[in-house]
Amino acid sequence: MSLAEFDLLLDGDVRKISVEARDGGLVVREGGRVLETGVRRISANELRLRVGDRTVRIFLARDGDRICVDVGGRHYVVSEPRAEAGRPGEADERAGGGGLRVKAPMPGKVTKLAVCEGEEVRRNQTLVIVEAMKMENEIKTSIDGVVAKIHVAAGDLVDAEKILVEIEPKAA
């Protein structure tokens, strides 16, 4: 048995996860949740998980220190938290006055704008969807506020760290 513990950034939230190899499978713990699974590597970028009588295909793609994960059609971005960023592990930066500049986590194509300028948004709300490596990534805000400026349009190709949307904090 081997045990590994991680602090991972999963779609903007830091999660403490432990993984233990046991009886040819894995036991994954996150908070109070426990998942026992069998794992089989299909290729360098594909795994097959067995959970009870269900089988789930997982696709992985690496972008620098981030891993894009597709689990049964749901997309996640996983990385290690970094204390120096405005939001741990993310490229977003604080703007003057407490605003937020939301940036693309990786190069890709903007497939959808989910907000418009002047719209009120809440923390973790999807702002833009960027397709990268054949996976759609929901780019979310980490603050409550108002969309001040949108820097992209559907169909635009963006580089990593490109500012997508600016959010101003909600007035008290």
Backbone as ProteinMPNN parsed JSONL, in Angstrom:
{"seq_chain_A": "MSLAEFDLLLDGDVRKISVEARDGGLVVREGGRVLETGVRRISANELRLRVGDRTVRIFLARDGDRICVDVGGRHYVVSEPRAEAGRPGEADERAGGGGLRVKAPMPGKVTKLAVCEGEEVRRNQTLVIVEAMKMENEIKTSIDGVVAKIHVAAGDLVDAEKILVEIEPKAA", "coords_chain_A": {"N_chain_A": [[0.842, -1.187, 0.0], [0.519, 2.198, -0.832], [0.506, 5.615, 0.008], [-0.512, 8.77, -1.029], [-0.697, 12.268, -0.649], [-2.331, 15.224, -1.704], [-2.598, 18.715, -2.439], [-4.754, 20.096, -4.517], [-5.767, 22.203, -7.205], [-8.89, 22.408, -8.336], [-10.831, 23.33, -10.827], [-10.725, 25.996, -9.828], [-11.094, 25.734, -7.091], [-9.417, 24.859, -4.107], [-8.56, 21.638, -3.21], [-8.101, 19.051, -0.858], [-6.69, 16.005, -1.348], [-6.352, 12.517, -1.001], [-4.668, 9.64, -2.133], [-4.637, 6.196, -2.303], [-3.008, 3.212, -3.056], [-4.452, 0.096, -3.375], [-5.047, -3.334, -3.311], [-4.822, -3.742, -6.176], [-6.24, -1.589, -7.095], [-7.459, 1.789, -6.58], [-7.933, 3.907, -3.754], [-9.566, 6.795, -3.238], [-9.694, 9.739, -1.425], [-11.515, 12.599, -0.548], [-12.238, 15.249, 1.342], [-15.049, 14.241, 3.118], [-15.684, 12.256, 1.39], [-15.275, 9.048, -0.117], [-13.831, 7.101, -2.597], [-13.633, 4.08, -4.163], [-11.82, 2.417, -6.597], [-11.027, 0.679, -9.647], [-8.288, 0.869, -11.89], [-7.312, 1.215, -15.249], [-4.876, 1.677, -17.665], [-5.352, 2.843, -20.858], [-4.178, 4.23, -22.962], [-1.518, 6.66, -23.436], [-2.913, 8.973, -22.845], [-5.398, 8.203, -21.945], [-7.52, 6.703, -19.576], [-9.246, 4.008, -17.951], [-11.687, 3.802, -15.62], [-13.033, 1.749, -13.081], [-15.836, 1.71, -11.194], [-17.574, 0.225, -8.848], [-20.116, -1.355, -10.571], [-19.918, 0.228, -12.769], [-18.206, 1.671, -15.58], [-15.919, 4.163, -16.442], [-14.594, 6.366, -18.832], [-11.625, 8.24, -18.971], [-10.046, 11.099, -20.138], [-6.936, 12.665, -20.571], [-5.025, 15.647, -20.754], [-2.086, 17.485, -20.929], [-1.091, 20.775, -20.082], [1.421, 22.636, -19.699], [1.826, 23.231, -16.322], [-0.683, 22.433, -15.752], [-3.404, 20.086, -15.849], [-5.746, 18.959, -18.079], [-8.789, 17.423, -17.727], [-11.119, 15.084, -18.821], [-13.988, 13.634, -17.805], [-16.263, 11.374, -18.413], [-17.568, 13.197, -20.144], [-17.656, 15.528, -18.652], [-15.7, 18.369, -17.91], [-12.585, 19.279, -16.462], [-10.068, 21.32, -14.94], [-6.993, 20.74, -13.575], [-4.535, 21.546, -11.223], [-1.558, 22.314, -9.32], [-1.903, 24.254, -6.369], [-0.818, 27.671, -6.309], [0.706, 30.046, -4.397], [1.45, 32.599, -5.205], [-0.231, 33.643, -7.157], [-3.153, 35.629, -8.073], [-5.479, 34.191, -7.684], [-5.289, 31.03, -6.361], [-3.148, 29.093, -8.341], [-4.205, 29.924, -10.749], [-4.379, 32.055, -13.667], [-5.546, 34.485, -13.426], [-5.676, 37.972, -12.615], [-5.584, 40.586, -10.22], [-7.195, 43.647, -10.736], [-6.963, 47.264, -10.718], [-8.722, 48.814, -8.014], [-9.88, 46.545, -6.982], [-10.974, 44.927, -8.891], [-11.14, 42.194, -11.317], [-9.173, 40.535, -13.703], [-9.9, 38.168, -15.892], [-8.244, 35.46, -17.23], [-7.251, 33.414, -20.064], [-6.655, 29.998, -19.472], [-5.108, 28.403, -21.06], [-3.899, 28.0, -24.471], [-6.399, 28.279, -27.025], [-9.685, 28.071, -28.563], [-12.292, 30.376, -28.468], [-15.459, 29.348, -27.818], [-17.9, 30.05, -26.838], [-19.564, 32.845, -25.397], [-20.731, 33.42, -22.252], [-21.774, 35.498, -20.874], [-22.627, 39.04, -20.844], [-21.478, 42.44, -21.346], [-21.908, 44.553, -18.53], [-23.518, 42.825, -17.147], [-24.488, 41.294, -14.066], [-22.546, 39.067, -12.124], [-21.889, 36.019, -10.316], [-19.664, 34.514, -7.948], [-17.8, 31.758, -9.204], [-19.359, 31.533, -11.477], [-19.84, 30.69, -14.892], [-18.089, 32.335, -17.446], [-16.913, 32.344, -20.007], [-16.457, 29.941, -22.607], [-13.818, 27.979, -23.571], [-12.361, 26.125, -26.085], [-9.953, 23.66, -26.016], [-7.53, 21.419, -27.014], [-9.481, 19.599, -27.918], [-11.298, 19.651, -25.868], [-13.813, 21.219, -23.949], [-13.484, 24.027, -21.921], [-14.732, 25.527, -19.112], [-14.537, 28.806, -18.247], [-14.387, 30.529, -15.333], [-15.514, 33.04, -12.947], [-13.903, 34.312, -10.011], [-14.956, 36.028, -8.21], [-17.785, 37.917, -6.932], [-19.533, 40.208, -8.954], [-19.632, 42.705, -11.589], [-19.715, 42.475, -15.094], [-17.313, 44.217, -16.666], [-15.814, 44.565, -19.015], [-15.516, 42.829, -22.063], [-13.131, 41.053, -23.762], [-12.953, 39.342, -25.914], [-14.446, 37.424, -28.625], [-16.867, 34.987, -29.722], [-15.372, 32.38, -31.51], [-12.852, 33.515, -31.654], [-9.316, 32.958, -31.55], [-7.225, 32.278, -28.851], [-4.344, 32.968, -26.836], [-2.545, 31.426, -24.109], [-2.937, 33.018, -20.991], [-4.156, 35.275, -22.061], [-6.201, 38.078, -21.63], [-9.571, 37.65, -21.029], [-12.039, 38.537, -19.933], [-13.073, 41.327, -17.96], [-13.867, 41.904, -14.62], [-15.653, 43.912, -12.416], [-15.811, 44.599, -8.931], [-18.818, 43.969, -7.097], [-20.859, 46.663, -6.193], [-21.278, 47.824, -2.87]], "CA_chain_A": [[0.0, 0.0, 0.0], [1.215, 3.481, -0.818], [-0.421, 6.718, 0.21], [-0.029, 10.083, -1.468], [-1.638, 13.331, -0.341], [-2.155, 16.348, -2.608], [-3.457, 19.89, -2.471], [-4.952, 20.347, -5.934], [-6.726, 23.212, -7.605], [-9.843, 21.783, -9.246], [-11.755, 24.355, -11.3], [-10.71, 27.191, -9.008], [-11.216, 25.438, -5.666], [-8.352, 24.012, -3.587], [-9.085, 20.411, -2.597], [-7.127, 18.13, -0.277], [-7.033, 14.679, -1.865], [-5.381, 11.458, -0.737], [-4.82, 8.494, -3.024], [-3.969, 5.029, -1.749], [-3.064, 2.018, -3.893], [-4.865, -1.033, -2.546], [-5.632, -4.49, -4.0], [-4.899, -3.542, -7.62], [-7.074, -0.431, -7.402], [-7.16, 3.012, -5.851], [-8.907, 4.477, -2.829], [-9.394, 8.24, -3.305], [-10.451, 10.437, -0.386], [-11.564, 14.057, -0.655], [-13.197, 15.622, 2.379], [-15.679, 13.055, 3.686], [-16.017, 11.301, 0.328], [-14.324, 7.979, -0.394], [-14.115, 6.439, -3.859], [-12.771, 2.933, -4.443], [-11.898, 2.224, -8.042], [-9.99, -0.022, -10.384], [-7.782, 1.745, -12.946], [-6.588, 0.566, -16.339], [-4.369, 2.636, -18.652], [-5.659, 2.449, -22.225], [-3.106, 4.855, -23.747], [-0.833, 7.694, -22.658], [-3.864, 10.021, -22.458], [-6.725, 7.661, -21.639], [-7.642, 5.721, -18.509], [-10.58, 3.472, -17.746], [-11.946, 3.591, -14.192], [-14.161, 0.89, -12.736], [-16.399, 2.08, -9.897], [-18.694, -0.705, -8.711], [-20.395, -2.004, -11.86], [-19.794, 1.255, -13.822], [-16.899, 1.961, -16.149], [-15.856, 5.539, -16.921], [-13.382, 6.703, -19.581], [-11.038, 9.522, -18.588], [-9.047, 11.592, -21.076], [-6.035, 13.613, -19.931], [-4.162, 16.449, -21.627], [-1.239, 18.356, -20.115], [-0.755, 22.104, -20.591], [2.343, 23.174, -18.701], [1.628, 22.626, -15.008], [-2.11, 22.099, -15.606], [-3.884, 18.9, -16.543], [-7.151, 19.02, -18.473], [-9.342, 16.092, -17.516], [-12.486, 14.867, -19.279], [-14.53, 12.452, -17.143], [-17.639, 11.133, -18.84], [-18.148, 14.39, -20.756], [-17.469, 16.707, -17.791], [-14.336, 18.848, -18.072], [-11.966, 19.871, -15.287], [-8.671, 21.717, -15.035], [-6.374, 20.395, -12.306], [-3.147, 21.995, -11.079], [-1.159, 22.521, -7.932], [-2.107, 25.648, -5.961], [0.353, 28.539, -6.216], [0.369, 31.168, -3.522], [1.764, 33.913, -5.757], [-1.239, 34.111, -8.108], [-4.303, 36.3, -7.485], [-6.309, 33.073, -7.262], [-4.288, 29.975, -6.376], [-2.989, 28.253, -9.512], [-4.848, 30.465, -11.94], [-3.683, 33.17, -14.295], [-6.283, 35.715, -13.203], [-4.945, 38.967, -11.828], [-6.408, 41.654, -9.66], [-7.083, 44.943, -11.402], [-7.12, 48.373, -9.786], [-10.049, 48.942, -7.422], [-10.402, 45.25, -6.547], [-11.533, 44.181, -10.02], [-10.465, 40.966, -11.696], [-8.963, 40.262, -15.121], [-9.975, 36.72, -16.059], [-7.395, 35.106, -18.359], [-7.332, 32.06, -20.617], [-5.689, 29.133, -18.804], [-4.304, 27.731, -22.068], [-4.299, 28.416, -25.812], [-7.586, 27.595, -27.513], [-10.656, 28.819, -29.353], [-13.49, 30.763, -27.728], [-16.631, 28.764, -28.474], [-19.14, 30.66, -26.344], [-19.579, 33.851, -24.345], [-21.886, 33.114, -21.423], [-22.196, 36.742, -20.226], [-22.451, 40.237, -21.672], [-21.018, 43.582, -20.563], [-22.928, 45.13, -17.661], [-24.246, 41.763, -16.446], [-24.017, 40.897, -12.737], [-22.121, 37.674, -12.06], [-21.555, 35.527, -8.984], [-18.462, 33.673, -7.842], [-17.876, 30.45, -9.861], [-20.236, 31.554, -12.652], [-19.129, 30.562, -16.16], [-18.041, 33.556, -18.239], [-16.503, 32.034, -21.378], [-16.055, 28.56, -22.834], [-12.678, 27.91, -24.477], [-12.038, 24.765, -26.501], [-8.514, 23.413, -26.119], [-7.232, 19.983, -27.089], [-10.763, 18.928, -28.131], [-12.078, 19.679, -24.636], [-14.354, 22.535, -23.628], [-13.131, 24.457, -20.579], [-15.542, 26.631, -18.619], [-13.727, 29.791, -17.544], [-15.299, 31.081, -14.33], [-15.036, 34.156, -12.135], [-13.667, 33.971, -8.609], [-15.561, 37.056, -7.355], [-19.082, 38.478, -7.309], [-19.295, 41.519, -9.537], [-20.301, 43.112, -12.823], [-18.827, 42.365, -16.254], [-16.937, 45.57, -17.092], [-15.345, 44.564, -20.397], [-15.247, 41.534, -22.687], [-12.031, 41.272, -24.7], [-12.96, 38.32, -26.964], [-15.734, 37.076, -29.227], [-16.946, 33.587, -30.125], [-14.581, 32.121, -32.705], [-11.491, 34.035, -31.5], [-8.244, 32.11, -31.054], [-6.57, 32.988, -27.749], [-3.146, 32.387, -26.246], [-2.57, 31.322, -22.65], [-2.762, 34.284, -20.274], [-4.878, 36.371, -22.725], [-7.332, 38.568, -20.839], [-10.846, 37.352, -21.67], [-13.111, 39.348, -19.354], [-12.757, 42.084, -16.751], [-14.985, 41.939, -13.662], [-15.552, 44.902, -11.338], [-16.519, 44.093, -7.747], [-20.189, 44.44, -6.907], [-20.936, 47.802, -5.269], [-21.93, 47.452, -1.601]], "C_chain_A": [[0.882, 1.243, 0.0], [0.175, 4.581, -0.737], [0.237, 8.007, -0.259], [-1.114, 11.1, -1.141], [-1.293, 14.545, -1.188], [-3.063, 17.499, -2.219], [-3.559, 20.219, -3.95], [-5.964, 21.451, -6.137], [-7.612, 22.57, -8.655], [-10.893, 22.815, -9.596], [-11.875, 25.526, -10.34], [-10.832, 26.965, -7.519], [-10.085, 24.524, -5.233], [-8.995, 22.833, -2.853], [-7.923, 19.59, -2.056], [-7.576, 16.723, -0.649], [-5.952, 13.707, -1.431], [-5.719, 10.28, -1.639], [-3.996, 7.359, -2.447], [-4.128, 3.869, -2.717], [-3.393, 0.836, -2.992], [-5.513, -2.109, -3.421], [-5.823, -4.265, -5.499], [-5.772, -2.375, -8.041], [-6.616, 0.774, -6.616], [-8.296, 3.338, -4.897], [-8.605, 5.969, -2.789], [-10.293, 8.868, -2.252], [-10.354, 11.942, -0.614], [-12.649, 14.511, 0.306], [-13.743, 14.353, 3.019], [-15.998, 11.984, 2.656], [-14.89, 10.301, 0.11], [-14.775, 7.29, -1.673], [-13.117, 5.308, -4.039], [-12.943, 2.582, -5.902], [-10.766, 1.342, -8.55], [-9.57, 0.873, -11.536], [-7.043, 0.911, -13.979], [-6.168, 1.626, -17.349], [-4.632, 2.065, -20.034], [-4.578, 2.98, -23.168], [-2.453, 5.904, -22.858], [-1.795, 8.747, -22.138], [-5.246, 9.499, -22.108], [-6.629, 6.591, -20.558], [-9.07, 5.186, -18.504], [-10.714, 3.172, -16.259], [-13.142, 2.667, -14.032], [-14.593, 1.269, -11.326], [-17.65, 1.238, -9.721], [-18.901, -1.433, -10.03], [-20.34, -1.021, -13.027], [-18.363, 1.385, -14.293], [-16.944, 3.362, -16.743], [-14.533, 5.735, -17.655], [-12.922, 8.094, -19.175], [-9.968, 9.87, -19.617], [-8.249, 12.69, -20.39], [-5.23, 14.356, -20.986], [-3.389, 17.417, -20.742], [-1.008, 19.67, -20.837], [0.125, 22.763, -19.536], [2.15, 22.472, -17.378], [0.164, 22.294, -14.74], [-2.42, 20.81, -16.351], [-5.368, 19.099, -16.819], [-7.687, 17.598, -18.424], [-10.789, 16.079, -18.01], [-12.954, 13.56, -18.655], [-15.985, 12.322, -17.562], [-18.313, 12.373, -19.414], [-18.065, 15.642, -19.904], [-15.994, 17.079, -17.814], [-13.843, 19.55, -16.818], [-10.551, 20.312, -15.642], [-8.082, 21.516, -13.645], [-4.94, 20.904, -12.308], [-2.824, 22.079, -9.6], [-1.387, 23.977, -7.577], [-0.782, 26.395, -5.912], [-0.036, 29.77, -5.425], [0.571, 32.522, -4.193], [0.703, 34.444, -6.703], [-2.381, 34.792, -7.371], [-5.329, 35.306, -6.986], [-5.406, 31.864, -7.379], [-4.313, 29.165, -7.668], [-3.586, 28.784, -10.788], [-4.097, 31.682, -12.442], [-4.377, 34.505, -14.038], [-5.459, 36.689, -12.373], [-5.92, 40.028, -11.344], [-6.144, 42.94, -10.42], [-7.226, 46.024, -10.342], [-8.545, 48.435, -9.263], [-10.666, 47.615, -7.02], [-11.042, 44.439, -7.655], [-10.691, 42.962, -10.344], [-10.357, 40.879, -13.212], [-8.905, 38.746, -15.265], [-9.247, 36.357, -17.344], [-7.626, 33.672, -18.819], [-6.284, 31.185, -19.93], [-4.728, 28.453, -19.775], [-4.706, 28.249, -23.439], [-5.535, 27.637, -26.259], [-8.463, 28.519, -28.338], [-11.876, 29.122, -28.486], [-14.699, 30.205, -28.481], [-17.931, 29.412, -28.024], [-18.837, 31.729, -25.309], [-20.858, 33.615, -23.555], [-22.437, 34.345, -20.704], [-22.075, 37.887, -21.222], [-22.024, 41.392, -20.754], [-22.183, 44.18, -19.783], [-23.699, 44.098, -16.845], [-23.633, 41.498, -15.071], [-23.676, 39.422, -12.762], [-21.811, 37.309, -10.616], [-20.329, 34.635, -9.062], [-18.751, 32.294, -8.433], [-18.851, 30.395, -11.033], [-19.379, 31.468, -13.915], [-19.243, 31.852, -16.952], [-17.852, 33.243, -19.723], [-16.212, 30.542, -21.448], [-14.976, 28.576, -23.907], [-12.408, 26.442, -24.791], [-10.534, 24.658, -26.675], [-8.305, 21.903, -26.101], [-8.508, 19.149, -27.142], [-11.591, 18.804, -26.853], [-12.575, 21.091, -24.412], [-14.05, 22.847, -22.168], [-13.984, 25.654, -20.198], [-14.647, 27.552, -17.811], [-14.665, 30.564, -16.634], [-14.668, 32.254, -13.601], [-14.858, 33.697, -10.692], [-14.251, 35.013, -7.658], [-16.988, 37.351, -7.825], [-18.807, 39.848, -7.916], [-20.128, 41.777, -10.767], [-19.284, 43.011, -13.954], [-18.561, 43.772, -16.78], [-16.545, 45.599, -18.559], [-15.108, 43.131, -20.842], [-14.233, 41.782, -23.795], [-12.026, 40.296, -25.874], [-14.369, 38.14, -27.516], [-15.704, 35.592, -29.568], [-16.198, 33.418, -31.442], [-13.155, 32.62, -32.618], [-10.536, 32.935, -31.029], [-7.496, 32.908, -29.992], [-5.327, 32.226, -27.3], [-3.354, 32.25, -24.746], [-2.287, 32.694, -22.066], [-3.436, 35.475, -20.952], [-6.042, 36.786, -21.836], [-8.61, 38.34, -21.641], [-11.926, 38.339, -21.244], [-12.578, 40.107, -18.152], [-14.014, 42.185, -15.903], [-14.692, 43.026, -12.636], [-16.324, 44.372, -10.15], [-17.902, 44.73, -7.635], [-20.195, 45.553, -5.872], [-21.744, 47.407, -4.034], [-23.22, 48.171, -1.384]], "O_chain_A": [[1.864, 1.326, 0.738], [-0.897, 4.49, -1.335], [1.388, 8.294, 0.071], [-2.301, 10.835, -1.329], [-0.12, 14.867, -1.377], [-4.171, 17.285, -1.727], [-2.563, 20.582, -4.575], [-6.896, 21.616, -5.35], [-7.146, 22.225, -9.741], [-11.748, 23.144, -8.774], [-12.977, 26.0, -10.062], [-10.689, 27.911, -6.744], [-9.808, 23.524, -5.896], [-9.857, 23.013, -1.992], [-6.89, 19.449, -2.711], [-8.683, 16.299, -0.318], [-4.766, 14.031, -1.485], [-6.885, 9.966, -1.877], [-2.816, 7.523, -2.138], [-5.239, 3.566, -3.152], [-2.722, 0.593, -1.988], [-6.431, -1.815, -4.187], [-6.888, -4.572, -6.034], [-6.019, -2.19, -9.233], [-5.521, 0.785, -6.054], [-9.464, 3.082, -5.187], [-7.525, 6.375, -2.361], [-11.488, 8.58, -2.183], [-9.273, 12.488, -0.841], [-13.827, 14.204, 0.121], [-12.971, 13.482, 3.42], [-16.521, 10.925, 3.001], [-13.711, 10.652, 0.148], [-15.945, 6.938, -1.823], [-11.908, 5.534, -4.065], [-14.065, 2.461, -6.395], [-9.692, 1.274, -7.953], [-10.409, 1.57, -12.108], [-6.257, 0.025, -13.642], [-7.003, 2.389, -17.836], [-4.202, 0.958, -20.355], [-4.12, 2.268, -24.062], [-2.784, 6.027, -21.679], [-1.536, 9.358, -21.101], [-6.183, 10.288, -21.985], [-5.781, 5.7, -20.612], [-9.988, 5.841, -18.997], [-9.947, 2.384, -15.706], [-14.135, 2.784, -14.751], [-13.813, 1.162, -10.379], [-18.671, 1.494, -10.36], [-17.977, -2.058, -10.551], [-20.677, -1.384, -14.154], [-17.422, 1.231, -13.515], [-17.883, 3.713, -17.456], [-13.479, 5.324, -17.168], [-13.731, 9.014, -19.05], [-9.1, 9.056, -19.932], [-8.815, 13.544, -19.708], [-4.807, 13.774, -21.985], [-3.977, 18.095, -19.899], [-0.761, 19.694, -22.043], [-0.376, 23.375, -18.592], [2.29, 21.252, -17.299], [-0.192, 21.916, -13.624], [-1.782, 20.486, -17.353], [-6.148, 19.372, -15.907], [-7.105, 16.684, -19.008], [-11.582, 16.952, -17.66], [-12.393, 12.5, -18.934], [-16.837, 13.084, -17.107], [-19.506, 12.583, -19.195], [-18.378, 16.729, -20.391], [-15.131, 16.204, -17.746], [-14.575, 20.315, -16.19], [-9.917, 19.745, -16.533], [-8.594, 22.047, -12.66], [-4.211, 20.715, -13.283], [-3.697, 21.936, -8.744], [-1.1, 24.857, -8.387], [0.245, 25.837, -5.526], [-1.005, 30.453, -5.758], [-0.065, 33.5, -3.8], [0.74, 35.63, -7.029], [-2.567, 34.565, -6.176], [-5.985, 35.547, -5.972], [-4.793, 31.68, -8.43], [-5.347, 28.62, -8.052], [-3.477, 28.135, -11.828], [-3.281, 32.264, -11.727], [-3.842, 35.553, -14.4], [-4.649, 36.285, -11.538], [-6.933, 40.316, -11.98], [-4.996, 43.276, -10.71], [-7.57, 45.733, -9.197], [-9.485, 48.136, -10.0], [-11.863, 47.558, -6.742], [-11.6, 43.373, -7.395], [-9.656, 42.725, -9.722], [-11.331, 41.122, -13.924], [-7.954, 38.115, -14.803], [-9.572, 36.867, -18.416], [-8.126, 32.833, -18.07], [-5.129, 31.596, -19.816], [-3.663, 27.982, -19.375], [-5.755, 28.88, -23.567], [-5.696, 26.468, -25.908], [-8.044, 29.599, -28.755], [-12.426, 28.226, -27.846], [-14.932, 30.55, -29.639], [-18.942, 29.342, -28.723], [-17.969, 31.554, -24.454], [-21.949, 33.612, -24.125], [-23.446, 34.256, -20.005], [-21.5, 37.733, -22.3], [-22.193, 41.322, -19.537], [-23.295, 44.301, -20.297], [-24.454, 44.462, -15.944], [-22.411, 41.478, -14.924], [-24.405, 38.615, -13.339], [-21.508, 38.176, -9.796], [-20.009, 34.077, -10.111], [-19.817, 31.724, -8.195], [-19.14, 29.309, -11.535], [-18.322, 32.094, -13.999], [-20.332, 32.4, -17.119], [-18.538, 33.799, -20.581], [-15.772, 29.944, -20.466], [-15.174, 29.105, -25.001], [-12.247, 25.621, -23.888], [-9.918, 25.454, -27.383], [-8.856, 21.204, -25.251], [-8.604, 18.112, -26.486], [-12.478, 17.956, -26.764], [-11.849, 22.055, -24.653], [-14.322, 22.037, -21.282], [-13.964, 26.679, -20.879], [-14.065, 27.139, -16.808], [-15.624, 31.182, -17.099], [-13.452, 32.441, -13.629], [-15.568, 32.813, -10.214], [-14.075, 34.911, -6.444], [-17.348, 37.069, -8.968], [-17.935, 40.572, -7.436], [-21.177, 41.167, -10.975], [-18.131, 43.411, -13.796], [-19.468, 44.438, -17.279], [-16.891, 46.537, -19.278], [-14.567, 42.318, -20.092], [-14.452, 42.625, -24.665], [-11.172, 40.411, -26.752], [-15.346, 38.634, -26.953], [-14.629, 35.005, -29.689], [-16.366, 34.209, -32.371], [-12.314, 32.207, -33.416], [-10.902, 32.089, -30.214], [-7.169, 34.075, -30.204], [-5.272, 30.998, -27.377], [-4.24, 32.888, -24.178], [-1.475, 33.446, -22.605], [-3.304, 36.597, -20.463], [-6.785, 35.936, -21.345], [-8.721, 38.777, -22.787], [-12.635, 38.902, -22.078], [-11.735, 39.601, -17.411], [-15.09, 42.511, -16.404], [-13.608, 43.059, -12.053], [-17.378, 43.761, -10.321], [-18.113, 45.877, -8.029], [-19.608, 45.411, -4.799], [-22.77, 46.737, -4.144], [-23.879, 47.962, -0.366]]}, "name": "protein", "num_of_chains": 1, "seq": "MSLAEFDLLLDGDVRKISVEARDGGLVVREGGRVLETGVRRISANELRLRVGDRTVRIFLARDGDRICVDVGGRHYVVSEPRAEAGRPGEADERAGGGGLRVKAPMPGKVTKLAVCEGEEVRRNQTLVIVEAMKMENEIKTSIDGVVAKIHVAAGDLVDAEKILVEIEPKAA"}
